[in-house]
Amino acid sequence: MERLTMRREGHFKKPAFFKKTDEGKPIWHDAYLYSVLQEEWVNLLAEKNVSTKY
């Protein structure tokens, strides 16, 4: 995501679990929140000659 010029806005530690161990304990996962401003995205697409409808 960061290679696409997005910046990491947040790191959420153990916000959810999807599976449990054989003992029934949850397996927690971390999550990240990324963002990019619309004008930054449009400029990036313009550099790559991709048309936009914004």
Wavefront OBJ file of the C-alpha trace (Angstrom):
o trace
v 0.000 0.000 0.000
v 2.783 2.412 0.861
v 4.377 1.767 -2.535
v 1.159 3.171 -4.040
v 1.846 6.470 -2.233
v -0.675 5.683 0.484
v 0.229 6.579 4.034
v -0.417 4.473 7.080
v -2.860 6.352 9.295
v -3.483 3.771 11.960
v -2.395 0.461 13.456
v -5.084 -1.402 15.330
v -3.777 -4.166 17.558
v -5.998 -7.188 17.951
v -9.254 -5.633 16.717
v -10.794 -8.944 15.640
v -10.330 -12.661 15.505
v -11.557 -15.044 12.824
v -10.362 -18.433 14.015
v -9.795 -20.208 17.278
v -7.066 -22.585 18.374
v -7.813 -26.181 19.169
v -8.136 -25.087 22.802
v -10.817 -22.534 21.850
v -8.648 -19.447 22.317
v -9.050 -16.697 19.690
v -6.274 -16.025 17.181
v -6.092 -12.233 17.066
v -5.066 -10.224 13.990
v -3.714 -6.701 13.670
v -5.149 -4.266 11.113
v -3.795 -1.164 9.381
v -5.661 1.850 8.032
v -4.292 3.542 4.899
v -5.317 6.723 3.130
v -4.512 8.885 0.131
v -5.878 12.310 -0.696
v -7.979 12.543 -3.843
v -5.730 15.184 -5.414
v -2.639 13.042 -4.742
v -4.327 10.062 -6.387
v -5.441 12.118 -9.398
v -1.910 13.508 -9.796
v -0.450 10.018 -9.631
v -2.870 8.782 -12.298
v -2.089 11.802 -14.471
v 1.627 10.993 -14.265
v 0.832 7.498 -15.500
v -1.485 8.831 -18.263
v -4.604 7.196 -16.833
v -7.858 9.057 -17.477
v -10.081 9.955 -14.532
v -13.672 11.135 -14.133
v -13.232 13.236 -10.987
l 1 2 3 4 5 6 7 8 9 10 11 12 13 14 15 16 17 18 19 20 21 22 23 24 25 26 27 28 29 30 31 32 33 34 35 36 37 38 39 40 41 42 43 44 45 46 47 48 49 50 51 52 53 54
